[in-house]
Amino acid sequence: MIISEKHRETEILFLVEEADEGGYIARSLAFPIYTQADTLDELRDMVRDAVLCHFGDEPAPALIRLHIVKDEVLAV
């Protein structure tokens, strides 16, 4: 996924997937930020926390975008 320079400054994108052991994992596509939680509501809080911790005193992007990927397997 390509992130434009304009969006890189204003938002941060996370790929969210279901974890094999249950719950969800989220990882940023542009920064070394990773977190996990049992529910999507908890994950949203954890992602906000992780972004604030990562940027510290530096300005953080104003928006956090979660791209939620869900795999479904169908039998024929």
PyMOL Python script that loads the backbone (N, CA, C, O; Angstrom):
from pymol import cmd

cmd.read_pdbstr("""\
ATOM      1  N   MET A   1       0.846  -1.174   0.000  1.00  0.00           N
ATOM      2  CA  MET A   1       0.000   0.000   0.000  1.00  0.00           C
ATOM      3  C   MET A   1       0.892   1.239   0.000  1.00  0.00           C
ATOM      4  O   MET A   1       1.815   1.335   0.809  1.00  0.00           O
ATOM      5  N   ILE A   2       0.630   2.172  -0.887  1.00  0.00           N
ATOM      6  CA  ILE A   2       1.419   3.388  -1.002  1.00  0.00           C
ATOM      7  C   ILE A   2       0.746   4.499  -0.210  1.00  0.00           C
ATOM      8  O   ILE A   2      -0.459   4.722  -0.328  1.00  0.00           O
ATOM      9  N   ILE A   3       1.543   5.194   0.602  1.00  0.00           N
ATOM     10  CA  ILE A   3       1.036   6.300   1.401  1.00  0.00           C
ATOM     11  C   ILE A   3       1.616   7.583   0.827  1.00  0.00           C
ATOM     12  O   ILE A   3       2.835   7.734   0.752  1.00  0.00           O
ATOM     13  N   SER A   4       0.759   8.500   0.423  1.00  0.00           N
ATOM     14  CA  SER A   4       1.248   9.751  -0.149  1.00  0.00           C
ATOM     15  C   SER A   4       1.908  10.598   0.929  1.00  0.00           C
ATOM     16  O   SER A   4       1.591  10.469   2.111  1.00  0.00           O
ATOM     17  N   GLU A   5       2.835  11.472   0.513  1.00  0.00           N
ATOM     18  CA  GLU A   5       3.520  12.343   1.461  1.00  0.00           C
ATOM     19  C   GLU A   5       2.525  13.228   2.212  1.00  0.00           C
ATOM     20  O   GLU A   5       2.701  13.494   3.401  1.00  0.00           O
ATOM     21  N   LYS A   6       1.486  13.681   1.519  1.00  0.00           N
ATOM     22  CA  LYS A   6       0.477  14.534   2.156  1.00  0.00           C
ATOM     23  C   LYS A   6      -0.184  13.801   3.317  1.00  0.00           C
ATOM     24  O   LYS A   6      -0.325  14.357   4.406  1.00  0.00           O
ATOM     25  N   HIS A   7      -0.588  12.555   3.088  1.00  0.00           N
ATOM     26  CA  HIS A   7      -1.261  11.786   4.125  1.00  0.00           C
ATOM     27  C   HIS A   7      -0.296  11.331   5.215  1.00  0.00           C
ATOM     28  O   HIS A   7      -0.706  11.148   6.361  1.00  0.00           O
ATOM     29  N   ARG A   8       0.971  11.148   4.879  1.00  0.00           N
ATOM     30  CA  ARG A   8       1.956  10.721   5.871  1.00  0.00           C
ATOM     31  C   ARG A   8       2.042  11.739   7.007  1.00  0.00           C
ATOM     32  O   ARG A   8       2.261  11.363   8.158  1.00  0.00           O
ATOM     33  N   GLU A   9       1.873  13.022   6.695  1.00  0.00           N
ATOM     34  CA  GLU A   9       1.973  14.063   7.700  1.00  0.00           C
ATOM     35  C   GLU A   9       0.696  14.208   8.530  1.00  0.00           C
ATOM     36  O   GLU A   9       0.762  14.625   9.686  1.00  0.00           O
ATOM     37  N   THR A  10      -0.455  13.872   7.962  1.00  0.00           N
ATOM     38  CA  THR A  10      -1.718  14.139   8.641  1.00  0.00           C
ATOM     39  C   THR A  10      -2.373  12.902   9.246  1.00  0.00           C
ATOM     40  O   THR A  10      -3.222  13.025  10.129  1.00  0.00           O
ATOM     41  N   GLU A  11      -1.990  11.714   8.783  1.00  0.00           N
ATOM     42  CA  GLU A  11      -2.603  10.511   9.345  1.00  0.00           C
ATOM     43  C   GLU A  11      -1.606   9.364   9.395  1.00  0.00           C
ATOM     44  O   GLU A  11      -0.591   9.356   8.698  1.00  0.00           O
ATOM     45  N   ILE A  12      -1.930   8.401  10.241  1.00  0.00           N
ATOM     46  CA  ILE A  12      -1.104   7.208  10.363  1.00  0.00           C
ATOM     47  C   ILE A  12      -2.012   6.009  10.106  1.00  0.00           C
ATOM     48  O   ILE A  12      -3.117   5.934  10.644  1.00  0.00           O
ATOM     49  N   LEU A  13      -1.546   5.085   9.292  1.00  0.00           N
ATOM     50  CA  LEU A  13      -2.347   3.941   8.872  1.00  0.00           C
ATOM     51  C   LEU A  13      -1.861   2.671   9.565  1.00  0.00           C
ATOM     52  O   LEU A  13      -0.666   2.377   9.594  1.00  0.00           O
ATOM     53  N   PHE A  14      -2.821   1.922  10.126  1.00  0.00           N
ATOM     54  CA  PHE A  14      -2.525   0.644  10.766  1.00  0.00           C
ATOM     55  C   PHE A  14      -3.252  -0.467  10.032  1.00  0.00           C
ATOM     56  O   PHE A  14      -4.416  -0.320   9.659  1.00  0.00           O
ATOM     57  N   LEU A  15      -2.569  -1.569   9.831  1.00  0.00           N
ATOM     58  CA  LEU A  15      -3.172  -2.778   9.311  1.00  0.00           C
ATOM     59  C   LEU A  15      -3.608  -3.599  10.522  1.00  0.00           C
ATOM     60  O   LEU A  15      -2.786  -3.911  11.383  1.00  0.00           O
ATOM     61  N   VAL A  16      -4.878  -3.949  10.596  1.00  0.00           N
ATOM     62  CA  VAL A  16      -5.431  -4.708  11.722  1.00  0.00           C
ATOM     63  C   VAL A  16      -5.843  -6.083  11.212  1.00  0.00           C
ATOM     64  O   VAL A  16      -6.565  -6.207  10.223  1.00  0.00           O
ATOM     65  N   GLU A  17      -5.370  -7.108  11.904  1.00  0.00           N
ATOM     66  CA  GLU A  17      -5.700  -8.483  11.538  1.00  0.00           C
ATOM     67  C   GLU A  17      -6.094  -9.258  12.786  1.00  0.00           C
ATOM     68  O   GLU A  17      -5.716  -8.902  13.903  1.00  0.00           O
ATOM     69  N   GLU A  18      -6.858 -10.323  12.578  1.00  0.00           N
ATOM     70  CA  GLU A  18      -7.181 -11.212  13.690  1.00  0.00           C
ATOM     71  C   GLU A  18      -5.936 -12.020  14.022  1.00  0.00           C
ATOM     72  O   GLU A  18      -5.273 -12.543  13.126  1.00  0.00           O
ATOM     73  N   ALA A  19      -5.619 -12.123  15.295  1.00  0.00           N
ATOM     74  CA  ALA A  19      -4.461 -12.905  15.732  1.00  0.00           C
ATOM     75  C   ALA A  19      -4.818 -14.383  15.751  1.00  0.00           C
ATOM     76  O   ALA A  19      -5.964 -14.742  16.024  1.00  0.00           O
ATOM     77  N   ASP A  20      -3.846 -15.242  15.462  1.00  0.00           N
ATOM     78  CA  ASP A  20      -4.081 -16.691  15.455  1.00  0.00           C
ATOM     79  C   ASP A  20      -4.564 -17.192  16.809  1.00  0.00           C
ATOM     80  O   ASP A  20      -5.389 -18.102  16.884  1.00  0.00           O
ATOM     81  N   GLU A  21      -4.044 -16.593  17.882  1.00  0.00           N
ATOM     82  CA  GLU A  21      -4.398 -17.036  19.234  1.00  0.00           C
ATOM     83  C   GLU A  21      -5.634 -16.326  19.782  1.00  0.00           C
ATOM     84  O   GLU A  21      -5.993 -16.511  20.945  1.00  0.00           O
ATOM     85  N   GLY A  22      -6.283 -15.516  18.947  1.00  0.00           N
ATOM     86  CA  GLY A  22      -7.461 -14.761  19.364  1.00  0.00           C
ATOM     87  C   GLY A  22      -7.135 -13.300  19.539  1.00  0.00           C
ATOM     88  O   GLY A  22      -5.977 -12.945  19.757  1.00  0.00           O
ATOM     89  N   GLY A  23      -8.115 -12.464  19.448  1.00  0.00           N
ATOM     90  CA  GLY A  23      -7.909 -11.029  19.553  1.00  0.00           C
ATOM     91  C   GLY A  23      -7.441 -10.426  18.242  1.00  0.00           C
ATOM     92  O   GLY A  23      -7.655 -10.997  17.173  1.00  0.00           O
ATOM     93  N   TYR A  24      -6.804  -9.276  18.332  1.00  0.00           N
ATOM     94  CA  TYR A  24      -6.401  -8.529  17.144  1.00  0.00           C
ATOM     95  C   TYR A  24      -5.000  -7.964  17.309  1.00  0.00           C
ATOM     96  O   TYR A  24      -4.561  -7.662  18.418  1.00  0.00           O
ATOM     97  N   ILE A  25      -4.308  -7.827  16.187  1.00  0.00           N
ATOM     98  CA  ILE A  25      -3.016  -7.151  16.172  1.00  0.00           C
ATOM     99  C   ILE A  25      -3.107  -5.977  15.204  1.00  0.00           C
ATOM    100  O   ILE A  25      -3.813  -6.038  14.198  1.00  0.00           O
ATOM    101  N   ALA A  26      -2.390  -4.923  15.519  1.00  0.00           N
ATOM    102  CA  ALA A  26      -2.358  -3.741  14.652  1.00  0.00           C
ATOM    103  C   ALA A  26      -0.912  -3.315  14.484  1.00  0.00           C
ATOM    104  O   ALA A  26      -0.160  -3.236  15.455  1.00  0.00           O
ATOM    105  N   ARG A  27      -0.523  -3.036  13.229  1.00  0.00           N
ATOM    106  CA  ARG A  27       0.829  -2.551  12.993  1.00  0.00           C
ATOM    107  C   ARG A  27       0.784  -1.404  12.003  1.00  0.00           C
ATOM    108  O   ARG A  27       0.049  -1.438  11.015  1.00  0.00           O
ATOM    109  N   SER A  28       1.570  -0.406  12.283  1.00  0.00           N
ATOM    110  CA  SER A  28       1.650   0.760  11.413  1.00  0.00           C
ATOM    111  C   SER A  28       2.405   0.382  10.148  1.00  0.00           C
ATOM    112  O   SER A  28       3.346  -0.411  10.188  1.00  0.00           O
ATOM    113  N   LEU A  29       1.989   0.952   9.031  1.00  0.00           N
ATOM    114  CA  LEU A  29       2.681   0.691   7.768  1.00  0.00           C
ATOM    115  C   LEU A  29       3.831   1.669   7.535  1.00  0.00           C
ATOM    116  O   LEU A  29       4.661   1.436   6.655  1.00  0.00           O
ATOM    117  N   ALA A  30       3.898   2.750   8.298  1.00  0.00           N
ATOM    118  CA  ALA A  30       4.928   3.759   8.063  1.00  0.00           C
ATOM    119  C   ALA A  30       5.882   3.951   9.243  1.00  0.00           C
ATOM    120  O   ALA A  30       6.944   4.553   9.082  1.00  0.00           O
ATOM    121  N   PHE A  31       5.520   3.448  10.422  1.00  0.00           N
ATOM    122  CA  PHE A  31       6.322   3.643  11.622  1.00  0.00           C
ATOM    123  C   PHE A  31       6.472   2.312  12.359  1.00  0.00           C
ATOM    124  O   PHE A  31       5.643   1.420  12.180  1.00  0.00           O
ATOM    125  N   PRO A  32       7.499   2.160  13.174  1.00  0.00           N
ATOM    126  CA  PRO A  32       7.662   0.899  13.915  1.00  0.00           C
ATOM    127  C   PRO A  32       6.757   0.863  15.153  1.00  0.00           C
ATOM    128  O   PRO A  32       7.228   0.906  16.290  1.00  0.00           O
ATOM    129  N   ILE A  33       5.452   0.782  14.901  1.00  0.00           N
ATOM    130  CA  ILE A  33       4.475   0.753  15.995  1.00  0.00           C
ATOM    131  C   ILE A  33       3.628  -0.510  15.828  1.00  0.00           C
ATOM    132  O   ILE A  33       3.115  -0.783  14.743  1.00  0.00           O
ATOM    133  N   TYR A  34       3.487  -1.274  16.910  1.00  0.00           N
ATOM    134  CA  TYR A  34       2.762  -2.531  16.908  1.00  0.00           C
ATOM    135  C   TYR A  34       2.049  -2.664  18.249  1.00  0.00           C
ATOM    136  O   TYR A  34       2.616  -2.331  19.290  1.00  0.00           O
ATOM    137  N   THR A  35       0.815  -3.146  18.229  1.00  0.00           N
ATOM    138  CA  THR A  35       0.114  -3.410  19.485  1.00  0.00           C
ATOM    139  C   THR A  35      -0.929  -4.494  19.254  1.00  0.00           C
ATOM    140  O   THR A  35      -1.218  -4.858  18.114  1.00  0.00           O
ATOM    141  N   GLN A  36      -1.489  -5.003  20.340  1.00  0.00           N
ATOM    142  CA  GLN A  36      -2.517  -6.037  20.227  1.00  0.00           C
ATOM    143  C   GLN A  36      -3.508  -5.905  21.378  1.00  0.00           C
ATOM    144  O   GLN A  36      -3.219  -5.286  22.402  1.00  0.00           O
ATOM    145  N   ALA A  37      -4.691  -6.503  21.185  1.00  0.00           N
ATOM    146  CA  ALA A  37      -5.736  -6.462  22.213  1.00  0.00           C
ATOM    147  C   ALA A  37      -6.733  -7.580  21.944  1.00  0.00           C
ATOM    148  O   ALA A  37      -6.734  -8.192  20.876  1.00  0.00           O
ATOM    149  N   ASP A  38      -7.587  -7.832  22.942  1.00  0.00           N
ATOM    150  CA  ASP A  38      -8.582  -8.897  22.824  1.00  0.00           C
ATOM    151  C   ASP A  38      -9.792  -8.493  21.984  1.00  0.00           C
ATOM    152  O   ASP A  38     -10.376  -9.330  21.296  1.00  0.00           O
ATOM    153  N   THR A  39     -10.173  -7.213  22.036  1.00  0.00           N
ATOM    154  CA  THR A  39     -11.346  -6.749  21.293  1.00  0.00           C
ATOM    155  C   THR A  39     -10.976  -5.544  20.437  1.00  0.00           C
ATOM    156  O   THR A  39      -9.936  -4.919  20.649  1.00  0.00           O
ATOM    157  N   LEU A  40     -11.824  -5.223  19.477  1.00  0.00           N
ATOM    158  CA  LEU A  40     -11.568  -4.048  18.639  1.00  0.00           C
ATOM    159  C   LEU A  40     -11.646  -2.754  19.443  1.00  0.00           C
ATOM    160  O   LEU A  40     -10.883  -1.823  19.187  1.00  0.00           O
ATOM    161  N   ASP A  41     -12.557  -2.684  20.408  1.00  0.00           N
ATOM    162  CA  ASP A  41     -12.637  -1.488  21.246  1.00  0.00           C
ATOM    163  C   ASP A  41     -11.342  -1.280  22.037  1.00  0.00           C
ATOM    164  O   ASP A  41     -10.818  -0.169  22.111  1.00  0.00           O
ATOM    165  N   GLU A  42     -10.836  -2.369  22.628  1.00  0.00           N
ATOM    166  CA  GLU A  42      -9.570  -2.282  23.353  1.00  0.00           C
ATOM    167  C   GLU A  42      -8.422  -1.919  22.410  1.00  0.00           C
ATOM    168  O   GLU A  42      -7.530  -1.150  22.767  1.00  0.00           O
ATOM    169  N   LEU A  43      -8.459  -2.481  21.208  1.00  0.00           N
ATOM    170  CA  LEU A  43      -7.397  -2.222  20.233  1.00  0.00           C
ATOM    171  C   LEU A  43      -7.358  -0.746  19.854  1.00  0.00           C
ATOM    172  O   LEU A  43      -6.277  -0.178  19.700  1.00  0.00           O
ATOM    173  N   ARG A  44      -8.501  -0.128  19.703  1.00  0.00           N
ATOM    174  CA  ARG A  44      -8.539   1.307  19.369  1.00  0.00           C
ATOM    175  C   ARG A  44      -7.820   2.119  20.450  1.00  0.00           C
ATOM    176  O   ARG A  44      -7.036   3.017  20.142  1.00  0.00           O
ATOM    177  N   ASP A  45      -8.092   1.798  21.706  1.00  0.00           N
ATOM    178  CA  ASP A  45      -7.419   2.493  22.812  1.00  0.00           C
ATOM    179  C   ASP A  45      -5.915   2.215  22.811  1.00  0.00           C
ATOM    180  O   ASP A  45      -5.110   3.120  23.034  1.00  0.00           O
ATOM    181  N   MET A  46      -5.547   0.967  22.560  1.00  0.00           N
ATOM    182  CA  MET A  46      -4.134   0.589  22.554  1.00  0.00           C
ATOM    183  C   MET A  46      -3.381   1.280  21.416  1.00  0.00           C
ATOM    184  O   MET A  46      -2.236   1.697  21.588  1.00  0.00           O
ATOM    185  N   VAL A  47      -4.027   1.398  20.256  1.00  0.00           N
ATOM    186  CA  VAL A  47      -3.389   2.068  19.118  1.00  0.00           C
ATOM    187  C   VAL A  47      -3.161   3.539  19.436  1.00  0.00           C
ATOM    188  O   VAL A  47      -2.078   4.066  19.182  1.00  0.00           O
ATOM    189  N   ARG A  48      -4.168   4.207  19.989  1.00  0.00           N
ATOM    190  CA  ARG A  48      -3.995   5.619  20.370  1.00  0.00           C
ATOM    191  C   ARG A  48      -2.825   5.776  21.338  1.00  0.00           C
ATOM    192  O   ARG A  48      -1.981   6.658  21.177  1.00  0.00           O
ATOM    193  N   ASP A  49      -2.792   4.909  22.339  1.00  0.00           N
ATOM    194  CA  ASP A  49      -1.714   4.935  23.325  1.00  0.00           C
ATOM    195  C   ASP A  49      -0.349   4.723  22.683  1.00  0.00           C
ATOM    196  O   ASP A  49       0.607   5.438  22.983  1.00  0.00           O
ATOM    197  N   ALA A  50      -0.267   3.732  21.792  1.00  0.00           N
ATOM    198  CA  ALA A  50       0.999   3.412  21.132  1.00  0.00           C
ATOM    199  C   ALA A  50       1.487   4.581  20.268  1.00  0.00           C
ATOM    200  O   ALA A  50       2.683   4.872  20.235  1.00  0.00           O
ATOM    201  N   VAL A  51       0.570   5.242  19.576  1.00  0.00           N
ATOM    202  CA  VAL A  51       0.949   6.383  18.736  1.00  0.00           C
ATOM    203  C   VAL A  51       1.477   7.519  19.609  1.00  0.00           C
ATOM    204  O   VAL A  51       2.512   8.110  19.301  1.00  0.00           O
ATOM    205  N   LEU A  52       0.777   7.823  20.685  1.00  0.00           N
ATOM    206  CA  LEU A  52       1.223   8.892  21.587  1.00  0.00           C
ATOM    207  C   LEU A  52       2.582   8.573  22.196  1.00  0.00           C
ATOM    208  O   LEU A  52       3.430   9.458  22.314  1.00  0.00           O
ATOM    209  N   CYS A  53       2.796   7.323  22.582  1.00  0.00           N
ATOM    210  CA  CYS A  53       4.086   6.923  23.148  1.00  0.00           C
ATOM    211  C   CYS A  53       5.192   7.012  22.104  1.00  0.00           C
ATOM    212  O   CYS A  53       6.298   7.460  22.407  1.00  0.00           O
ATOM    213  N   HIS A  54       4.901   6.590  20.881  1.00  0.00           N
ATOM    214  CA  HIS A  54       5.910   6.602  19.826  1.00  0.00           C
ATOM    215  C   HIS A  54       6.380   8.024  19.516  1.00  0.00           C
ATOM    216  O   HIS A  54       7.579   8.268  19.379  1.00  0.00           O
ATOM    217  N   PHE A  55       5.447   8.950  19.408  1.00  0.00           N
ATOM    218  CA  PHE A  55       5.814  10.307  19.024  1.00  0.00           C
ATOM    219  C   PHE A  55       6.280  11.156  20.203  1.00  0.00           C
ATOM    220  O   PHE A  55       7.001  12.135  20.011  1.00  0.00           O
ATOM    221  N   GLY A  56       5.879  10.794  21.414  1.00  0.00           N
ATOM    222  CA  GLY A  56       6.337  11.528  22.590  1.00  0.00           C
ATOM    223  C   GLY A  56       6.056  13.017  22.481  1.00  0.00           C
ATOM    224  O   GLY A  56       4.904  13.427  22.340  1.00  0.00           O
ATOM    225  N   ASP A  57       7.111  13.828  22.547  1.00  0.00           N
ATOM    226  CA  ASP A  57       6.969  15.287  22.482  1.00  0.00           C
ATOM    227  C   ASP A  57       6.850  15.816  21.057  1.00  0.00           C
ATOM    228  O   ASP A  57       6.521  16.985  20.856  1.00  0.00           O
ATOM    229  N   GLU A  58       7.116  14.966  20.068  1.00  0.00           N
ATOM    230  CA  GLU A  58       7.006  15.387  18.663  1.00  0.00           C
ATOM    231  C   GLU A  58       5.537  15.413  18.251  1.00  0.00           C
ATOM    232  O   GLU A  58       4.719  14.701  18.833  1.00  0.00           O
ATOM    233  N   PRO A  59       5.193  16.234  17.246  1.00  0.00           N
ATOM    234  CA  PRO A  59       3.799  16.246  16.781  1.00  0.00           C
ATOM    235  C   PRO A  59       3.437  14.916  16.107  1.00  0.00           C
ATOM    236  O   PRO A  59       4.159  14.429  15.238  1.00  0.00           O
ATOM    237  N   ALA A  60       2.326  14.354  16.518  1.00  0.00           N
ATOM    238  CA  ALA A  60       1.831  13.103  15.940  1.00  0.00           C
ATOM    239  C   ALA A  60       0.827  13.428  14.842  1.00  0.00           C
ATOM    240  O   ALA A  60       0.228  14.503  14.852  1.00  0.00           O
ATOM    241  N   PRO A  61       0.632  12.507  13.890  1.00  0.00           N
ATOM    242  CA  PRO A  61      -0.419  12.722  12.886  1.00  0.00           C
ATOM    243  C   PRO A  61      -1.774  12.925  13.568  1.00  0.00           C
ATOM    244  O   PRO A  61      -2.049  12.320  14.605  1.00  0.00           O
ATOM    245  N   ALA A  62      -2.604  13.766  12.991  1.00  0.00           N
ATOM    246  CA  ALA A  62      -3.888  14.114  13.595  1.00  0.00           C
ATOM    247  C   ALA A  62      -4.906  12.976  13.518  1.00  0.00           C
ATOM    248  O   ALA A  62      -5.803  12.889  14.356  1.00  0.00           O
ATOM    249  N   LEU A  63      -4.769  12.106  12.517  1.00  0.00           N
ATOM    250  CA  LEU A  63      -5.733  11.019  12.317  1.00  0.00           C
ATOM    251  C   LEU A  63      -5.045   9.667  12.374  1.00  0.00           C
ATOM    252  O   LEU A  63      -3.905   9.509  11.937  1.00  0.00           O
ATOM    253  N   ILE A  64      -5.761   8.701  12.921  1.00  0.00           N
ATOM    254  CA  ILE A  64      -5.309   7.311  12.916  1.00  0.00           C
ATOM    255  C   ILE A  64      -6.333   6.530  12.100  1.00  0.00           C
ATOM    256  O   ILE A  64      -7.526   6.537  12.405  1.00  0.00           O
ATOM    257  N   ARG A  65      -5.855   5.863  11.070  1.00  0.00           N
ATOM    258  CA  ARG A  65      -6.743   5.067  10.203  1.00  0.00           C
ATOM    259  C   ARG A  65      -6.454   3.588  10.455  1.00  0.00           C
ATOM    260  O   ARG A  65      -5.305   3.152  10.389  1.00  0.00           O
ATOM    261  N   LEU A  66      -7.515   2.817  10.747  1.00  0.00           N
ATOM    262  CA  LEU A  66      -7.391   1.379  10.941  1.00  0.00           C
ATOM    263  C   LEU A  66      -7.954   0.665   9.720  1.00  0.00           C
ATOM    264  O   LEU A  66      -9.135   0.795   9.400  1.00  0.00           O
ATOM    265  N   HIS A  67      -7.102  -0.085   9.047  1.00  0.00           N
ATOM    266  CA  HIS A  67      -7.535  -0.895   7.901  1.00  0.00           C
ATOM    267  C   HIS A  67      -7.698  -2.311   8.424  1.00  0.00           C
ATOM    268  O   HIS A  67      -6.714  -3.015   8.650  1.00  0.00           O
ATOM    269  N   ILE A  68      -8.949  -2.727   8.617  1.00  0.00           N
ATOM    270  CA  ILE A  68      -9.243  -4.021   9.243  1.00  0.00           C
ATOM    271  C   ILE A  68      -9.412  -5.080   8.172  1.00  0.00           C
ATOM    272  O   ILE A  68     -10.263  -4.974   7.289  1.00  0.00           O
ATOM    273  N   VAL A  69      -8.568  -6.118   8.274  1.00  0.00           N
ATOM    274  CA  VAL A  69      -8.575  -7.220   7.314  1.00  0.00           C
ATOM    275  C   VAL A  69      -9.128  -8.453   8.013  1.00  0.00           C
ATOM    276  O   VAL A  69      -8.655  -8.837   9.082  1.00  0.00           O
ATOM    277  N   LYS A  70     -10.120  -9.060   7.407  1.00  0.00           N
ATOM    278  CA  LYS A  70     -10.693 -10.266   7.985  1.00  0.00           C
ATOM    279  C   LYS A  70     -10.676 -11.366   6.943  1.00  0.00           C
ATOM    280  O   LYS A  70     -11.269 -11.221   5.873  1.00  0.00           O
ATOM    281  N   ASP A  71     -10.001 -12.465   7.246  1.00  0.00           N
ATOM    282  CA  ASP A  71      -9.958 -13.609   6.339  1.00  0.00           C
ATOM    283  C   ASP A  71     -11.161 -14.503   6.605  1.00  0.00           C
ATOM    284  O   ASP A  71     -11.499 -14.805   7.749  1.00  0.00           O
ATOM    285  N   GLU A  72     -11.786 -14.908   5.529  1.00  0.00           N
ATOM    286  CA  GLU A  72     -12.872 -15.874   5.641  1.00  0.00           C
ATOM    287  C   GLU A  72     -12.570 -17.016   4.698  1.00  0.00           C
ATOM    288  O   GLU A  72     -12.163 -16.798   3.557  1.00  0.00           O
ATOM    289  N   VAL A  73     -12.768 -18.227   5.170  1.00  0.00           N
ATOM    290  CA  VAL A  73     -12.517 -19.412   4.368  1.00  0.00           C
ATOM    291  C   VAL A  73     -13.870 -20.056   4.052  1.00  0.00           C
ATOM    292  O   VAL A  73     -14.671 -20.320   4.949  1.00  0.00           O
ATOM    293  N   LEU A  74     -14.105 -20.298   2.786  1.00  0.00           N
ATOM    294  CA  LEU A  74     -15.346 -20.943   2.357  1.00  0.00           C
ATOM    295  C   LEU A  74     -15.052 -22.320   1.784  1.00  0.00           C
ATOM    296  O   LEU A  74     -14.101 -22.491   1.020  1.00  0.00           O
ATOM    297  N   ALA A  75     -15.850 -23.280   2.144  1.00  0.00           N
ATOM    298  CA  ALA A  75     -15.708 -24.625   1.584  1.00  0.00           C
ATOM    299  C   ALA A  75     -16.590 -24.714   0.341  1.00  0.00           C
ATOM    300  O   ALA A  75     -17.659 -24.105   0.283  1.00  0.00           O
ATOM    301  N   VAL A  76     -16.141 -25.465  -0.633  1.00  0.00           N
ATOM    302  CA  VAL A  76     -16.904 -25.630  -1.878  1.00  0.00           C
ATOM    303  C   VAL A  76     -17.685 -26.916  -1.821  1.00  0.00           C
ATOM    304  O   VAL A  76     -18.396 -27.250  -2.768  1.00  0.00           O
TER     305      VAL A  76
END
""", "prot")
cmd.dss("prot")
cmd.show_as("cartoon", "prot")
cmd.util.cbc("prot")
cmd.orient("prot")
